[in-house]
Amino acid sequence: MVINPAHAKALKGHKTDARDAIRLLDLYECGLLSGSYIPAPDLREVRDLTRYRMTTVQARTSEIQRLQKTLETAGIKLSSVVCDVTGASATAMIEALISGERRGTVMAGMAQTRLRTAGKMADLSMALTGRFTGHHAMMCRLHLDRIKIFDAAVGDLDAKIAPLVARYCREAELLKTLPGFGEVVVAGWLGAIGPAPHQHFATAGRLASWATICPGNYMSAKKSKGGRTGDGGAYIKPLLVQAAWAAVRVPGRLQARFRRLVRKFGGARNKGAQKRAIVAIAHTLLKIAYQVLKTGRPYHDLGAGFYDSRESPPARQDYLIRQLQKLNPGCLITITPHEAA
């Protein structure tokens, strides 16, 4: 049986292999140890491929950052105008730099679609004027070739993952009803958690604890020491956060919950508040996915007005009055009924 090491920490000062074995046996005989979740062999195939795909995408991202750094050292500020330096327009401009073109106006003319505005064209012409040398051209060629290799590798992995995920087409279709759950997230879920999480985890809370997507509990003397999530779930947690960012862009209950949490944690201008709120949305998505797979029913969004409908009109009125009083300290606010107006 494989267990979580956190459930059986070795005693300080008494650490030997023999003593560890005896202590683990004593804990097991008393029923104090429970086995960790181990996926079935067919799910391990999906898990291995999805994890390798994630590391390949991360390597591709690192190569793109190296390409940006090379351009920056050459005085080429392309990333300040173009959001994606591997897009069609940006790639054509970089290829022109490698070929020996140094006129910014000529390379700016290679822009396509939304980049072909008067302001963008002028910015591109200035951004593409630098001190690009033959060494920079060689480095950019190496980076572009590596990026193409990673693109091909990701496409090949997607082709290998698709037939394995097709074995669980019913569960995959149920997961796709959740906002933010696309092909990549669904494949990652099936590889990490499986199509029937309720068979291995009694509740959604235990699954969230296993994936370390729930807040930690560190309290001493009735004082909370913080609620940082754990270090586990190195593969499923980033996918859930990625799905959460996509979900909060869709009008509905999750978007409304995200905005409420951001206000609670410090406001939209606080980046830390947005990060805490998005982890909470990822936690919510995990619990929804658990229930969807357990019940076999697709996800039904409760709407953007779900939280407002739960609040009574008098409570809502009191809240708005308090907000007005904060904006106008010392003022007296009265409510005049429409009939008496």
The 8 nearest C-alpha neighbors of each residue, nearest first, counted from 0:
[[1, 34, 2, 35, 33, 32, 27, 37],
 [0, 2, 34, 35, 3, 33, 36, 37],
 [3, 1, 34, 35, 4, 33, 0, 32],
 [2, 4, 5, 6, 35, 1, 7, 34],
 [5, 3, 6, 7, 2, 8, 9, 1],
 [4, 6, 3, 7, 8, 2, 9, 32],
 [7, 5, 4, 3, 8, 32, 2, 31],
 [8, 6, 4, 5, 9, 23, 3, 32],
 [9, 7, 5, 6, 4, 10, 11, 19],
 [8, 10, 14, 11, 7, 19, 13, 22],
 [11, 9, 13, 12, 8, 14, 19, 7],
 [10, 12, 13, 9, 14, 8, 15, 19],
 [11, 13, 14, 10, 9, 15, 18, 19],
 [14, 12, 11, 10, 15, 18, 9, 19],
 [15, 13, 12, 9, 10, 11, 18, 19],
 [14, 16, 18, 17, 19, 13, 20, 9],
 [15, 17, 19, 18, 20, 14, 21, 13],
 [18, 16, 20, 19, 15, 21, 14, 22],
 [19, 17, 21, 15, 20, 16, 22, 14],
 [20, 18, 16, 22, 17, 21, 23, 15],
 [19, 21, 17, 23, 18, 22, 16, 24],
 [22, 20, 18, 24, 19, 23, 25, 17],
 [21, 23, 25, 19, 24, 20, 18, 26],
 [24, 22, 26, 20, 25, 21, 19, 27],
 [23, 25, 27, 21, 22, 26, 28, 20],
 [26, 24, 22, 28, 23, 27, 21, 29],
 [27, 25, 23, 29, 31, 24, 28, 22],
 [26, 28, 24, 30, 32, 29, 25, 31],
 [27, 29, 25, 30, 26, 24, 31, 32],
 [30, 28, 26, 27, 31, 25, 32, 24],
 [31, 29, 27, 28, 32, 26, 33, 25],
 [30, 32, 26, 29, 27, 33, 28, 6],
 [33, 31, 27, 30, 26, 34, 2, 6],
 [34, 32, 2, 35, 31, 30, 27, 3],
 [33, 35, 2, 1, 0, 36, 32, 3],
 [36, 34, 2, 1, 3, 37, 33, 0],
 [35, 37, 38, 34, 199, 1, 200, 192],
 [36, 38, 35, 39, 1, 34, 43, 40],
 [39, 37, 42, 43, 36, 40, 193, 192],
 [38, 40, 42, 41, 43, 37, 193, 44],
 [41, 39, 43, 42, 38, 44, 37, 45],
 [42, 40, 43, 44, 39, 45, 38, 163],
 [43, 41, 45, 39, 44, 40, 190, 38],
 [42, 44, 46, 40, 45, 41, 47, 38],
 [45, 43, 47, 42, 46, 41, 48, 40],
 [44, 46, 190, 42, 48, 43, 47, 49],
 [45, 47, 190, 43, 49, 44, 48, 191],
 [46, 48, 44, 50, 45, 49, 43, 51],
 [49, 47, 51, 45, 50, 46, 52, 44],
 [50, 48, 52, 46, 51, 47, 187, 45],
 [51, 49, 53, 47, 52, 48, 46, 54],
 [50, 52, 48, 54, 53, 49, 55, 47],
 [51, 53, 49, 55, 50, 54, 48, 56],
 [54, 52, 50, 56, 55, 51, 57, 49],
 [53, 55, 57, 51, 56, 52, 58, 50],
 [56, 54, 52, 58, 57, 53, 51, 59],
 [55, 57, 59, 53, 58, 54, 52, 60],
 [56, 58, 54, 60, 55, 59, 53, 61],
 [57, 59, 55, 61, 56, 60, 54, 62],
 [60, 58, 56, 62, 57, 61, 149, 146],
 [59, 61, 57, 63, 62, 58, 56, 64],
 [62, 60, 58, 64, 59, 63, 57, 65],
 [61, 63, 65, 59, 64, 60, 142, 66],
 [64, 62, 66, 60, 65, 61, 67, 59],
 [63, 65, 67, 61, 66, 62, 68, 60],
 [64, 66, 68, 62, 63, 67, 69, 61],
 [65, 67, 63, 69, 64, 68, 142, 139],
 [68, 66, 64, 70, 65, 69, 71, 63],
 [67, 69, 71, 65, 66, 70, 64, 72],
 [70, 68, 66, 72, 71, 67, 65, 73],
 [71, 69, 75, 73, 67, 68, 72, 66],
 [70, 72, 68, 74, 73, 75, 69, 76],
 [71, 73, 69, 74, 70, 68, 75, 135],
 [74, 72, 131, 70, 130, 71, 75, 129],
 [73, 75, 129, 71, 72, 130, 76, 70],
 [74, 76, 70, 127, 71, 129, 73, 126],
 [77, 75, 126, 78, 79, 71, 74, 127],
 [76, 78, 79, 126, 80, 75, 81, 127],
 [77, 79, 81, 80, 76, 82, 84, 83],
 [78, 80, 77, 76, 81, 82, 126, 122],
 [81, 79, 78, 77, 82, 123, 122, 119],
 [82, 80, 78, 83, 77, 79, 84, 89],
 [81, 83, 78, 80, 84, 79, 86, 77],
 [84, 82, 85, 86, 81, 78, 89, 87],
 [83, 85, 89, 86, 78, 81, 82, 90],
 [84, 86, 83, 90, 89, 87, 63, 88],
 [87, 85, 89, 83, 84, 88, 90, 91],
 [86, 88, 90, 89, 91, 85, 111, 84],
 [89, 87, 110, 91, 90, 86, 111, 109],
 [90, 88, 84, 92, 86, 91, 87, 85],
 [89, 91, 93, 87, 92, 88, 85, 86],
 [90, 92, 94, 88, 89, 93, 87, 95],
 [93, 91, 95, 89, 94, 90, 106, 96],
 [92, 94, 96, 90, 95, 91, 89, 97],
 [95, 93, 97, 91, 92, 96, 90, 98],
 [94, 96, 98, 92, 93, 97, 100, 91],
 [97, 95, 93, 100, 99, 98, 94, 92],
 [96, 98, 136, 94, 95, 99, 93, 140],
 [99, 97, 95, 96, 100, 94, 136, 93],
 [100, 98, 96, 97, 101, 95, 136, 133],
 [99, 101, 96, 95, 98, 102, 97, 106],
 [100, 102, 103, 99, 96, 128, 131, 127],
 [103, 101, 105, 104, 100, 106, 128, 127],
 [102, 104, 124, 127, 106, 128, 105, 107],
 [103, 105, 124, 107, 106, 102, 108, 123],
 [104, 106, 108, 107, 103, 102, 109, 124],
 [107, 105, 108, 103, 109, 104, 92, 102],
 [108, 106, 104, 109, 124, 123, 105, 110],
 [107, 109, 106, 105, 110, 104, 120, 115],
 [110, 108, 107, 106, 88, 111, 92, 91],
 [111, 109, 88, 108, 114, 107, 115, 112],
 [110, 112, 114, 115, 88, 113, 109, 87],
 [111, 113, 114, 115, 110, 116, 88, 109],
 [114, 112, 115, 111, 116, 110, 119, 120],
 [113, 115, 112, 110, 116, 111, 119, 120],
 [116, 114, 113, 110, 111, 112, 120, 119],
 [117, 115, 119, 118, 114, 120, 113, 112],
 [116, 118, 120, 119, 121, 115, 114, 122],
 [119, 117, 121, 120, 116, 122, 115, 123],
 [118, 120, 122, 116, 121, 117, 114, 123],
 [121, 119, 123, 117, 122, 118, 107, 116],
 [120, 122, 124, 118, 123, 119, 117, 125],
 [123, 121, 119, 125, 124, 120, 126, 118],
 [124, 122, 126, 120, 125, 121, 107, 127],
 [123, 125, 103, 104, 121, 107, 127, 122],
 [124, 126, 122, 123, 128, 127, 121, 103],
 [127, 125, 76, 123, 77, 128, 124, 75],
 [128, 126, 103, 75, 124, 125, 123, 129],
 [129, 127, 103, 125, 126, 75, 124, 101],
 [130, 128, 74, 75, 131, 73, 127, 126],
 [129, 131, 73, 74, 132, 128, 75, 72],
 [130, 132, 73, 129, 135, 133, 74, 136],
 [133, 131, 135, 134, 130, 136, 73, 137],
 [132, 134, 136, 135, 137, 131, 97, 99],
 [135, 133, 137, 136, 132, 138, 131, 139],
 [134, 136, 138, 132, 133, 137, 131, 139],
 [135, 137, 97, 133, 139, 134, 138, 140],
 [138, 136, 134, 140, 135, 139, 133, 141],
 [139, 137, 135, 141, 140, 136, 142, 134],
 [140, 138, 142, 136, 141, 137, 135, 143],
 [141, 139, 137, 143, 138, 142, 144, 136],
 [140, 142, 138, 144, 139, 143, 145, 137],
 [141, 143, 139, 145, 140, 144, 66, 146],
 [144, 142, 146, 140, 145, 141, 139, 147],
 [143, 145, 147, 141, 146, 142, 140, 148],
 [146, 144, 148, 142, 147, 143, 141, 149],
 [145, 147, 143, 149, 148, 144, 59, 150],
 [146, 148, 150, 144, 145, 149, 151, 143],
 [149, 147, 145, 151, 146, 150, 152, 144],
 [148, 150, 152, 146, 151, 147, 59, 153],
 [151, 149, 147, 153, 152, 148, 146, 154],
 [150, 152, 154, 148, 149, 153, 155, 147],
 [151, 153, 149, 155, 154, 150, 156, 148],
 [154, 152, 156, 150, 155, 151, 149, 157],
 [153, 155, 157, 151, 152, 156, 150, 158],
 [156, 154, 152, 158, 153, 157, 151, 159],
 [155, 157, 159, 153, 158, 154, 160, 152],
 [158, 156, 160, 154, 159, 155, 161, 153],
 [157, 159, 155, 156, 161, 160, 154, 162],
 [158, 160, 156, 157, 161, 155, 162, 163],
 [159, 161, 157, 163, 158, 162, 156, 164],
 [160, 162, 164, 163, 158, 159, 157, 165],
 [163, 161, 165, 164, 160, 159, 166, 158],
 [162, 164, 160, 165, 161, 166, 45, 159],
 [163, 165, 161, 166, 162, 167, 160, 186],
 [166, 164, 168, 162, 167, 163, 161, 171],
 [167, 165, 164, 163, 168, 162, 169, 171],
 [166, 168, 165, 170, 169, 164, 171, 194],
 [167, 169, 165, 171, 170, 166, 172, 164],
 [170, 168, 172, 171, 167, 173, 166, 165],
 [169, 171, 173, 172, 167, 168, 194, 174],
 [170, 172, 168, 174, 173, 169, 167, 175],
 [171, 173, 175, 169, 174, 170, 168, 176],
 [174, 172, 170, 297, 171, 175, 176, 169],
 [173, 175, 171, 176, 172, 177, 170, 288],
 [176, 174, 172, 180, 177, 173, 181, 171],
 [175, 177, 174, 173, 298, 297, 178, 172],
 [176, 178, 175, 180, 174, 298, 179, 288],
 [179, 177, 246, 180, 176, 245, 249, 175],
 [178, 180, 242, 246, 245, 181, 177, 243],
 [181, 179, 175, 184, 178, 177, 242, 185],
 [182, 180, 184, 183, 185, 175, 179, 242],
 [181, 183, 185, 184, 186, 180, 175, 171],
 [182, 184, 186, 185, 181, 187, 180, 49],
 [185, 183, 187, 181, 186, 180, 182, 238],
 [186, 184, 188, 182, 187, 183, 181, 180],
 [185, 187, 189, 183, 188, 184, 182, 190],
 [186, 188, 184, 190, 185, 189, 49, 191],
 [189, 187, 185, 191, 190, 186, 192, 184],
 [190, 188, 193, 186, 192, 187, 191, 194],
 [189, 191, 46, 45, 187, 188, 42, 193],
 [190, 192, 188, 189, 46, 187, 193, 235],
 [193, 191, 188, 189, 190, 196, 194, 38],
 [192, 194, 189, 195, 190, 196, 191, 188],
 [193, 195, 189, 170, 196, 192, 292, 167],
 [196, 194, 197, 193, 198, 292, 293, 199],
 [195, 197, 198, 199, 200, 193, 192, 194],
 [198, 196, 200, 199, 195, 201, 293, 202],
 [197, 199, 196, 195, 200, 201, 293, 194],
 [198, 200, 197, 196, 201, 36, 195, 206],
 [201, 199, 197, 202, 206, 196, 198, 205],
 [200, 202, 197, 199, 205, 203, 198, 206],
 [203, 201, 204, 205, 200, 206, 197, 289],
 [202, 204, 206, 286, 205, 289, 207, 201],
 [205, 203, 207, 202, 206, 208, 286, 213],
 [206, 204, 208, 207, 202, 203, 200, 209],
 [205, 207, 209, 203, 208, 204, 200, 210],
 [206, 208, 204, 210, 212, 205, 209, 213],
 [209, 207, 211, 205, 206, 210, 213, 204],
 [208, 210, 206, 211, 207, 205, 232, 231],
 [209, 211, 232, 207, 208, 212, 206, 231],
 [212, 210, 208, 229, 209, 213, 231, 228],
 [211, 213, 207, 210, 282, 228, 208, 236],
 [212, 214, 211, 207, 208, 228, 282, 215],
 [215, 213, 226, 228, 227, 216, 212, 211],
 [214, 216, 226, 227, 228, 217, 213, 229],
 [215, 217, 226, 218, 214, 225, 223, 224],
 [216, 218, 224, 223, 225, 215, 226, 219],
 [219, 217, 223, 222, 224, 221, 216, 220],
 [218, 220, 222, 221, 223, 217, 224, 216],
 [221, 219, 222, 218, 223, 224, 217, 216],
 [222, 220, 219, 218, 223, 224, 217, 216],
 [223, 221, 219, 218, 220, 224, 217, 225],
 [222, 224, 218, 225, 217, 219, 221, 216],
 [225, 223, 217, 218, 222, 226, 219, 216],
 [226, 224, 223, 227, 217, 216, 215, 218],
 [225, 227, 215, 214, 216, 228, 217, 224],
 [228, 226, 215, 214, 225, 229, 216, 213],
 [227, 229, 214, 215, 211, 213, 212, 226],
 [230, 228, 211, 231, 227, 215, 212, 214],
 [229, 231, 232, 228, 211, 233, 210, 227],
 [232, 230, 233, 211, 229, 210, 209, 236],
 [233, 231, 210, 236, 235, 234, 211, 230],
 [232, 234, 231, 236, 235, 237, 230, 210],
 [235, 233, 232, 236, 237, 50, 238, 191],
 [234, 236, 238, 232, 237, 233, 239, 191],
 [235, 237, 239, 232, 238, 234, 233, 240],
 [238, 236, 240, 239, 235, 241, 234, 233],
 [239, 237, 241, 235, 236, 240, 184, 242],
 [240, 238, 242, 236, 281, 241, 237, 243],
 [241, 239, 243, 237, 281, 242, 238, 236],
 [240, 242, 238, 244, 239, 243, 237, 245],
 [241, 243, 179, 239, 245, 240, 244, 180],
 [242, 244, 240, 246, 281, 245, 241, 280],
 [245, 243, 241, 242, 246, 247, 240, 277],
 [244, 246, 179, 242, 243, 248, 247, 241],
 [247, 245, 179, 178, 243, 248, 249, 244],
 [248, 246, 254, 249, 244, 245, 253, 243],
 [247, 249, 246, 245, 250, 254, 244, 243],
 [248, 250, 247, 246, 251, 254, 178, 245],
 [251, 249, 254, 303, 248, 252, 247, 255],
 [252, 250, 303, 302, 254, 253, 249, 255],
 [251, 253, 303, 302, 255, 254, 301, 256],
 [254, 252, 256, 255, 251, 247, 257, 246],
 [253, 255, 247, 257, 256, 251, 252, 250],
 [256, 254, 252, 258, 253, 257, 303, 259],
 [255, 257, 253, 259, 254, 258, 252, 260],
 [258, 256, 254, 260, 255, 259, 276, 253],
 [259, 257, 261, 255, 260, 256, 262, 254],
 [258, 260, 256, 262, 257, 261, 263, 255],
 [261, 259, 263, 257, 262, 258, 276, 264],
 [262, 260, 258, 264, 266, 272, 263, 259],
 [261, 263, 266, 259, 260, 265, 264, 258],
 [262, 264, 260, 261, 265, 259, 266, 272],
 [265, 263, 272, 261, 262, 260, 266, 275],
 [266, 264, 262, 272, 263, 269, 261, 267],
 [265, 267, 262, 261, 268, 269, 264, 272],
 [266, 268, 269, 261, 262, 273, 265, 272],
 [269, 267, 266, 270, 265, 272, 273, 271],
 [268, 270, 272, 271, 267, 266, 265, 273],
 [271, 269, 273, 272, 268, 274, 267, 266],
 [270, 272, 274, 269, 273, 275, 264, 265],
 [271, 273, 264, 275, 269, 270, 261, 274],
 [274, 272, 276, 270, 271, 275, 261, 277],
 [273, 275, 271, 277, 276, 272, 270, 278],
 [276, 274, 272, 278, 273, 277, 271, 279],
 [275, 277, 273, 279, 274, 278, 260, 261],
 [276, 278, 280, 274, 279, 275, 273, 281],
 [279, 277, 281, 275, 280, 276, 282, 240],
 [278, 280, 282, 276, 277, 281, 283, 275],
 [281, 279, 283, 277, 282, 278, 243, 284],
 [280, 282, 278, 284, 243, 239, 240, 283],
 [283, 281, 279, 285, 280, 284, 212, 278],
 [282, 284, 280, 286, 281, 285, 287, 279],
 [285, 283, 287, 281, 286, 282, 288, 280],
 [284, 286, 288, 282, 283, 287, 289, 281],
 [287, 285, 289, 283, 203, 284, 288, 290],
 [286, 288, 284, 290, 289, 285, 291, 283],
 [289, 287, 291, 285, 286, 290, 284, 292],
 [290, 288, 286, 287, 292, 291, 203, 293],
 [289, 291, 293, 287, 288, 292, 294, 286],
 [292, 290, 288, 294, 293, 289, 296, 295],
 [293, 291, 295, 289, 290, 294, 288, 195],
 [292, 294, 290, 291, 295, 197, 289, 195],
 [295, 293, 296, 291, 292, 290, 297, 289],
 [294, 296, 292, 291, 293, 297, 173, 290],
 [295, 297, 294, 291, 298, 173, 292, 293],
 [298, 296, 173, 176, 291, 299, 295, 174],
 [297, 299, 176, 177, 291, 300, 296, 173],
 [300, 298, 301, 297, 176, 177, 296, 302],
 [299, 301, 302, 298, 252, 251, 253, 177],
 [302, 300, 252, 305, 299, 251, 303, 304],
 [303, 301, 251, 252, 304, 300, 305, 250],
 [302, 304, 251, 252, 305, 255, 250, 301],
 [305, 303, 307, 302, 306, 308, 252, 255],
 [304, 306, 308, 302, 307, 303, 301, 252],
 [305, 307, 309, 308, 304, 310, 303, 255],
 [308, 306, 304, 310, 309, 305, 311, 315],
 [307, 309, 305, 306, 310, 304, 311, 312],
 [310, 308, 306, 307, 311, 305, 304, 312],
 [309, 311, 307, 308, 315, 312, 314, 306],
 [310, 312, 314, 313, 315, 309, 308, 307],
 [311, 313, 315, 314, 316, 310, 317, 308],
 [314, 312, 316, 315, 311, 317, 310, 318],
 [315, 313, 317, 311, 316, 312, 318, 310],
 [314, 316, 312, 318, 313, 317, 311, 319],
 [317, 315, 313, 319, 314, 318, 312, 320],
 [316, 318, 320, 314, 315, 319, 313, 321],
 [317, 319, 315, 321, 316, 320, 314, 322],
 [318, 320, 322, 316, 321, 317, 323, 315],
 [321, 319, 323, 317, 322, 318, 324, 316],
 [320, 322, 324, 318, 319, 323, 317, 325],
 [321, 323, 319, 325, 320, 324, 318, 326],
 [324, 322, 320, 326, 325, 321, 327, 319],
 [325, 323, 327, 321, 328, 326, 322, 320],
 [324, 326, 322, 323, 327, 328, 321, 320],
 [325, 327, 323, 324, 328, 322, 321, 330],
 [328, 326, 324, 325, 330, 323, 329, 322],
 [329, 327, 324, 325, 330, 326, 323, 331],
 [328, 330, 327, 331, 324, 325, 326, 332],
 [329, 331, 328, 327, 332, 324, 323, 325],
 [332, 330, 333, 329, 324, 328, 327, 320],
 [331, 333, 330, 334, 320, 324, 323, 321],
 [334, 332, 335, 331, 320, 336, 330, 323],
 [333, 335, 336, 332, 337, 320, 316, 331],
 [334, 336, 333, 337, 340, 339, 338, 332],
 [337, 335, 338, 339, 334, 340, 333, 316],
 [336, 338, 340, 339, 335, 334, 333, 316],
 [337, 339, 336, 340, 335, 334, 333, 316],
 [340, 338, 337, 336, 335, 334, 333, 332],
 [339, 337, 338, 336, 335, 334, 333, 332]]
